[in-house]
Amino acid sequence: MARPAAKDLTDRELEIMHQFWKRNEATVADVRDGLADLGIDLAQTTVGTLVRILHEKGFLEQTQAERPAKYRPTRSFEEVSKTMVGDMLSRVFLGSSEQLLACLFGGDKLSTKDRERLLKILREETP
């Protein structure tokens, strides 16, 4: 029996999604070119396969059926990143936000600007 497709994003799929979040709507060639600009050299067919997988997982929707097909994200960066961080918090830190924050900021010095922004977030103020 085949294993069901994972609903989480792989590292490569996340790179592809960043290209869509940056552009909002793109073709496979647009995404391949954007990745190449970052030094990530993938074949057009590889990017096409990853886009198809992301479409099947529900992260992308096709907006243009004519060739070249265009796709756009169905989930925002904020939604996906919040889910991924929440999953990490649950799995790695067993739900402890304190342990997560200690891991993130415990050994490093924060700049004054970063400290002020973090305090605003902790006070639940909008930046």
GITASUL-V614180 format. One line per field, one symbol per residue. ss: DSSP state (~ for helix, > for strand, _ for the rest). burial: + if it has 9 or more other ideal C-beta (glycine too) atoms within 8 Angstrom, else -. A space follows every 10 residues. Layout:
ss->???
burial->???
This chain:
ss->__________ ~~~~~~~~~~ ~~~_>>_~~~ ~~~~~~~___ ___~~~~~~~ ~~~~~~~__> >>>>_____> >>>___~~~~ ~~~~~~~~~~ ~~____~~~~ ~~~~~_____ _~~~~~~~~~ ~~_____
burial->--------+- --++++++++ +-+--+++-+ ++-+++---- -+-+--++-+ +-+++-+-++ -+------++ +++------+ ---+--++++ --+-----++ +---+----- ----+-++-+ +------
